[in-house]
Amino acid sequence: MVSKAKTALIMVDVQNDFCLGGSLAVPDGDAIVPLANQLQPHFSLVIATQDWHPSDHMSFAINQPGHAVGDVIMVDNVEQVLWPAHCIQQTKGAEFHPLLETSRVDKIVYKGSDRMIDSYSAFFDNEHLRSTGLADYLQEHGVEEIYIMGLATDYCVKYSCLDAAKLKLKTHVIIDACRGIDLKPGDMDKAIAEMRAVGVEIVEMKDVLIH
């Protein structure tokens, strides 16, 4: 029987396209890579997510004639922000940052592979039609407490935390091991408030590394 005391680290989208030089680079995104490496030995289970889009993904502005990056459109009655093409399957941009330590990663979770539905969360697509399998994986391994870090604070990190809270996981976000986009000024502050409102604990590196 796996111990219920297990904790998991979820590293969200530490990929080339979200780091310096990438097509959707998050400001200062590279700074979290050494932090991710420092955190990994402190957890029983380490999970990494990867955005894994087909080239014709509907969230890419280039695939929506007449629209530009940053526009918000409706797809199947769901709001969708349009992005530069990024993290296309089997491309360098979709690979993990080259300095990210991956030998400790127990599982990789792929998301966003359905061309018609975006998937910010590590757990579900944006319409909650399909699960990535992460929740089942955590349950199988006796994990009830998770720590989330990565890119970006106001999108994939936030939605991963909100879904984790709904799943009744004890959820912490390591806020100084995240970086945000702030597409609209104040988005990051709003994201932190939303996470806190559903019971997600906002912690820092020092809170984790003292254990």
Buried (B, 14 or more C-beta within 10 A) or exposed (E): EEEEEBBBBBBBBBBBBBBEEBBBBBEEBBBBBEBBBBBBEBBBBBBBBBBBBBEEBBBBBBBBEEBEBEEEBEBEEEEBBBBBBBBBBEBEBBBBBEEBBBEBBBBEBBBBBBBBBBBBBBBBBBBEEEEBEBBEBBEEBBBBBBBBBBBBBBBBBBBBBBBBBBBEBBBBBBBBBBBBBBBEEEBBEEBBEBBEEEEBBBBEBEBBEEE
